[in-house]
Amino acid sequence: MARWADLEAAAPEIAGGGRKIIYQHGPGLAYLATVRADDGLRIHPFCPVITGGGIYGLINNSPKRRDLTANGRYAIHSFPLEDRDDEFMLAGIAKRVTDPAEVIAVKKAYDEAGATSGEDEWTFEFSIERALLSVYNPRDSGLPLWPPRYLSWRRR
Amino acid sequence: MTSWGEVAEQAPELADACLRLLRGDGATTAYLATVRNDGGPRVHPVMPVVAAGNLYVFVVTMSWKYQDLLRDGRYALHSSPSIGDAEEFYITGPVRQVAVGETREMVRAACDQQLGAHDFEALFELGVDRVLHTRWANWGTRDAWPHYLKWPGDLSG
């Protein structure tokens, strides 16, 4: 399984663009899609945190945490930008982090980014099987808005 | 397949709350999750249209999400974020592809012809299995607490 650091090393433009979109509002923000026990889908916003070479989420006691615990399958999609339609998506498998030092380090980075916590979260790391960055011209640039430039990466 | 219009008849307060966010004008973004061929999820933006009380999306036929919807037909749709606003909803259910004809023209009219001008824009009606609307009290604090509206009423998980 690839970590965020592997994406940064193999595809720095994708990782750099993705990091900017995720942190555009201060705390990390994105959508998290998970797979329910009946194989249907669920989607909710959450606060990803990139630290120590990984991308993580602190997930409270909720249906999406049950999904991640049961099967781990996820997709992360960025929130929209104000002036352009750039998109960033990751997909792969999430796994709960149980190492106390790693949990503490992630929580520290999460708090420092300005995210709020209910103190009952579990920490999950999102391993990356595929990443996609779509880069558009700004809406007011007068340049064509379609098609975007697609940058993609898949774990080998 | 239960239509959005049927949900709105049964749960008008919930439907109104969702439509305030969704708008359904073909110009407001929401996020559509689909099922990839390996069973994992995929997410992309779409611009839903509400026409004659039902819910539709145009999806370009060269996209992966179009292939997902043809193969699997299940989706989840989440409202676009409004930073600082403590309200959101999501819908899940099956899709049904809509053939060229009167319904497609009605949907195009409902979005002022902004969408659906091209043959490669396939039209899907979004059916509804569950709806969850969340309004957060004390948003952005450690005391944030959700208030839910759900359909069906016994929805859990």
Interface residues (C-beta under 8 A of the other chain):
Chain A: H25 L29 Y31 A33 T34 V35 R36 A37 D39 G40 L41 R42 I43 H44 P45 P63 R66 R73 Y74 A75 I76 H77 F79 P80 D85 E87 M89 A91 G92 T116 S117 G118 E119
Chain B: T29 Y31 A33 T34 V35 R36 G39 G40 P41 R42 V43 H44 P45 R74 Y75 A76 L77 H78 S80 P81 I83 E88 Y90 T92 D129 G140 T141 R142 A144 G157
